[in-house]
Amino acid sequence: MSFKYIERIYELLKTIETEECENIKKAIDMLYECVKNKSTIYTFGASHAGILSEELYYRAGGLMLFNPIFGRELMLDSSPITLTSKMERCTGYGKMLAESRADFQSGDVLIVHSVSGRNPVAIEIAAEAKEKKSHVIAVTNLSYSKSVTSRHPSGKRVFELADIILDNHGDIGDACVKISGLEQKVSPTSTVIGAAMLNTIVAELAQKMVDSGIENPPIFYSANLDGGDELNQRMYQEYREVIRYKF
């Protein structure tokens, strides 16, 4: 028996392996320069797009240097849940988040995930980063984003503000499985594919750091391993100037 969703994920993984290879390499190089220069890496996504920020944050086997920009009103425990949709469309909210949760400087890097790339909150955070001469890596769906108009007064979409674009190559609307007798497709792909691209970057970045002479790159040990807490604390002390969250 074959499963339509798994088949589609396999297909997309092969697509990004070939078509996004160069952009992934560029992202690795950009992040390496950021780490080498002791600049800061920020991440952002609204609602389900924010799952990728959570994936990168405080994760065993993950890089300590990812500083998430979380907006309380954009989290999936909001009630009513429709508040997240209203807030990601609220002009001015992204600028306020950037000003209160980030301190963008020249040479910093922002990884922003927005599948459609059309909502003001992600656009404004990316714009704030660019204004401060930080770099922007956008994880998005180019075909989807190009098929819709911006909801921001600037008319911009996230990909138009990015230095590097990582295209997830998903279906317009994100869901990918056609159900017989049902108009709406089911089962979105953006989380799986986005996480695959970003964890690929983490792995290759860690290898690049070791190859360049960084013997102990700031990678989280599992807190459930004996000695894990102590090792994490030691690494935090070494890199605390570019770790913006409380540890």
C-alpha positions in Angstrom: 0.0 0.0 0.0 1.3 3.5 -0.9 0.5 6.6 1.1 -0.1 9.8 -0.9 1.3 12.1 1.7 4.6 10.2 2.2 5.0 10.0 -1.6 4.6 13.7 -1.9 7.1 14.4 0.9 9.7 12.1 -0.8 9.1 14.1 -4.0 9.6 17.4 -2.3 12.7 16.3 -0.4 14.3 15.3 -3.7 13.2 18.6 -5.2 14.8 20.7 -2.5 17.9 18.5 -2.5 18.6 19.6 -6.1 16.8 22.9 -6.7 17.6 24.5 -3.3 21.1 23.1 -3.0 22.8 26.4 -3.9 20.6 28.5 -1.7 21.1 26.1 1.3 24.9 26.4 0.8 24.6 30.2 0.7 22.6 30.1 3.9 25.2 27.9 5.6 28.0 30.3 4.6 26.0 33.4 5.8 25.3 31.8 9.1 28.9 30.7 9.5 30.1 34.3 9.0 27.5 35.4 11.5 28.8 33.0 14.1 32.5 33.7 13.3 31.9 37.4 13.7 29.9 36.9 17.0 26.8 38.4 15.5 23.3 37.2 16.4 20.9 34.8 14.7 17.2 35.4 15.1 14.2 33.3 13.9 10.6 34.2 13.4 7.3 32.7 12.2 3.7 33.3 13.1 1.2 30.7 14.2 2.0 27.4 12.5 5.0 29.0 10.7 6.4 29.6 14.2 6.8 25.8 14.6 10.1 26.1 12.8 11.3 28.6 15.4 10.3 26.2 18.1 12.1 23.3 16.2 15.4 25.3 16.2 15.1 26.6 19.8 16.5 24.9 22.9 16.7 21.6 21.1 19.0 18.6 21.8 21.3 18.4 18.7 20.4 21.9 17.8 22.4 25.1 17.6 22.3 27.2 20.8 22.6 30.4 18.8 19.0 30.6 17.4 17.2 33.4 19.2 13.4 33.1 18.5 11.2 36.2 18.3 8.0 35.0 19.9 4.8 37.0 20.0 2.4 35.8 22.6 -0.7 36.6 20.4 0.8 34.5 17.6 1.2 31.3 19.6 -1.1 28.4 19.0 -2.4 28.3 22.6 -4.1 31.7 22.0 -7.9 31.8 22.6 -9.8 32.3 20.5 -7.4 30.8 18.0 -8.6 33.2 15.3 -6.6 35.9 17.3 -3.4 34.6 15.6 -4.8 35.3 12.2 -5.9 38.8 13.2 -2.6 39.6 14.8 -0.4 38.4 11.9 -2.4 40.7 9.6 -2.2 43.7 12.0 -0.1 46.4 10.5 2.4 47.8 13.0 2.5 44.7 15.2 5.6 43.2 13.5 7.5 46.5 14.0 6.6 46.5 17.7 7.7 42.9 18.0 11.0 43.6 16.3 11.6 46.6 18.5 10.8 44.8 21.8 12.1 41.3 21.1 15.1 41.8 18.9 18.1 44.1 18.7 19.0 43.9 15.0 22.6 44.9 14.2 24.7 45.0 11.1 25.8 41.4 10.3 23.0 39.7 12.2 20.9 37.1 10.4 17.1 36.7 10.6 15.5 33.5 9.5 11.9 34.2 8.8 9.3 31.5 7.9 6.2 32.5 6.1 4.6 30.2 3.6 2.5 32.8 1.8 4.8 35.7 2.7 1.9 38.1 2.5 1.0 39.1 6.1 2.3 42.3 7.7 3.9 40.7 10.8 6.5 38.7 9.0 7.0 41.5 6.4 7.6 44.1 9.1 10.1 42.0 11.0 12.0 41.3 7.9 11.9 45.0 6.9 13.2 46.0 10.4 16.1 43.6 10.0 17.0 45.0 6.6 16.8 48.6 7.9 19.4 47.7 10.5 21.6 46.1 7.9 20.9 42.6 9.1 20.6 39.7 6.6 17.3 37.9 5.9 16.9 34.3 5.0 13.3 33.6 4.0 11.7 30.2 4.2 8.7 30.4 2.0 6.7 29.0 -0.9 7.6 31.1 -4.0 4.8 29.9 -6.3 2.2 30.4 -3.5 3.6 33.8 -2.5 3.7 35.1 -6.1 0.1 34.1 -6.6 -1.2 36.4 -3.8 -1.0 40.1 -3.1 0.7 41.6 0.0 -1.5 42.6 2.9 1.0 45.2 3.9 0.8 48.8 2.8 4.3 48.6 1.3 3.0 46.0 -1.2 6.0 43.8 -0.4 6.0 40.1 0.3 8.6 38.4 2.5 10.6 36.9 -0.4 11.1 40.4 -1.8 13.0 41.4 1.3 15.2 38.4 1.5 18.9 38.1 0.8 18.5 34.3 0.5 15.2 32.5 -0.4 14.6 28.8 0.6 11.6 27.7 -1.4 9.7 24.8 0.1 8.2 24.0 -3.4 4.9 23.1 -1.8 1.4 23.3 -3.3 -0.4 26.6 -3.4 -2.4 26.6 -0.1 0.2 24.2 1.5 -2.1 21.1 1.7 -1.0 18.5 -0.8 -3.3 15.4 -0.8 -6.3 15.3 -3.1 -9.2 13.5 -1.5 -11.8 11.9 -3.9 -15.1 13.7 -3.5 -13.6 16.6 -1.5 -12.6 20.0 -3.0 -10.1 21.0 -0.3 -6.8 19.2 -0.2 -5.5 17.9 3.1 -2.1 17.5 4.8 0.3 20.5 4.6 3.9 20.1 3.7 5.6 23.3 4.9 6.5 22.2 8.4 8.1 18.9 7.3 10.0 20.4 4.4 11.0 23.6 6.2 12.3 21.6 9.2 14.3 19.3 6.8 15.9 22.3 5.1 16.8 24.0 8.4 18.1 20.9 10.1 20.2 20.3 7.0 21.7 23.7 7.5 22.4 23.0 11.2 24.2 19.8 10.4 26.3 21.3 7.6 27.0 24.5 9.7 28.2 22.4 12.6 30.6 20.5 10.3 31.9 23.7 8.8 32.5 25.1 12.3 34.5 22.0 13.3 36.4 22.0 10.0 37.4 25.6 10.6 38.9 24.8 14.0 36.0 25.4 16.3 36.4 22.3 18.5 33.2 22.7 20.5 30.5 24.3 18.4 27.6 25.5 20.5 25.3 22.5 20.1 22.8 21.5 22.8 23.4 18.2 24.5 20.3 16.3 25.6 19.4 17.3 29.2 18.4 13.7 29.7 22.0 12.5 29.2 24.2 12.2 32.3 26.3 15.4 32.3 24.1 17.1 29.7 23.1 20.0 31.9 26.7 20.8 32.9 27.9 20.6 29.3 25.1 22.9 28.1 25.8 25.4 30.9 29.5 25.4 30.0 28.7 26.1 26.3 26.2 28.8 27.3 28.9 30.7 29.2 31.2 30.6 26.2 28.6 32.0 23.8 26.3 34.0 26.1 27.1 37.3 24.3 25.1 36.1 21.3 22.4 34.1 23.1 19.6 36.6 23.8 17.3 34.3 25.7 17.4 33.5 29.4 19.1 30.2 30.1 
